[in-house]
Amino acid sequence: MGASIIDSSIFGNIFSTDAMRQVWSDRNRTEKYLDIERALAVVQGRLGIIPQEAADEIVRNCDIDKIDMDKLRAQTERIGYPVLGVVSQLNALCRDRLGEYCHWGATTQDITDTATVMQIREGLDLVEAELNAICAALADLSKRYRDTPVIGRSNLQQAIPVTFGFKTAAILAGMERHRERLQQLRPRVLMGEFGGACGTLASIESGAMETQAGLMAELGLAQPDIAWHTVRDTIAEVGAFLGLVGGSLGKIAMDVKLMMQHEVAEVFEPFAPGRGSSSTMPQKRNPISSCYIHAAVSVVRQHSAALMDAMIADHERSTGPWEIDGDDRQHRTDQWPGHVGSRDDGPGPVYRSRIRPRPGLRPVPHGDQEQSPAARPAGRASGNQPAP
């Protein structure tokens, strides 16, 4: 039973994808906690910080199928966070009290933040695949329609002719910048957390930095320069990035909606029986994908703003801002791929449909949309022609 639009059995695939829902599922999140506890035990056993026998026993029991998820739900409702519930179950699974060496020197936020970064890494891989597909579709359209004229518009008024390939190439340039941004943010964002109670690693008397370095190496994450429990710029950067990409996708949706109007009829979303149909008016063919893109990117931008709010955190452990972060990151990241929809409904299929070339260049009353280049020589001598 889905209570949110993302998990809805009816609307879910409009707003997200099965792959992204899996990234942010309870099972995957809990599995990430176990991956971290396993890696921590491996490193600390190797360094002699905990007995090797304990490390081996902890590793043997870091299995998601051994975790009682119903019990974990009850533990989380009582405690407020799931990490202690996972650790207590893992402890109980280990023989001879060897599980008491689990979670050595770590704190709940270390595990939670690092798991979140690992989920973000998986989510960004999916986002990157979508971006690549969008850029490939836009590049194809730009080449194919480089000589297909459509009217350019200024303030929703006819201006001068452009080509459809020009319109898509301009959007492509922006999407390529987003791909560049994604590559630039990965080294900053994909950084784990292991600092202990207040970030000082004081609970590990020796080998603390070696533990941190080894843990991040095991997990394939960057080692932080210093604890970032309440310095949340990297998480907010992911939100800002997705907000920017969402804005570009919203621009595509806006143009498609306007160009699909009956009076314009320059582009259409892909045709399928019943797609975008009306329950009342049989002549309608609604730009339904563009409508959902517009709606979804608006929500994504609000989630991005919430992550900015979560940066305003108190001292070394926050009293509320971190919980904003935890509640918001899933929805913001999870909604992005659904409204991109490059699998069937993205800008490639939307733009690939029928394009009206010269019939779309209808002159407007009292003017000529091709006047500007032709009028330049006369304009230099006599000034611009006044409007009638």
Secondary structure, 3 states (H helix, E strand, C coil): CCCCCCCCCCCHHHHCCHHHHHHCCHHHHHHHHHHHHHHHHHHHHHHCCCCHHHHHHHHHHCCHHHCCHHHHHHHHHHHCCCHHHHHHHHHHHCHHHHHHHCCCCCCHHHHHHHHHHHHHHHHHHHHHHHHHHHHHHHHHHHHHCCCCEEEEEECCEEEEEEEHHHHHHHHHHHHHHHHHHHHHHHHHHCECCCCCCCCCCCCCCCCHHHHHHHHHHHHCCECCCCCCCCCCHHHHHHHHHHHHHHHHHHHHHHHHHHHCCCCCCCCCCCCCCCCCCCCCCCCCCCCHHHHHHHHHHHHHHHHHHHHHHHCCCCCCCCCCHHHHHHHHHHHHHHHHHHHHCCCCCCHHHHHHCCCCCHHHCCCCCCCCCCHHHHHHHHHHHHCCCCCC
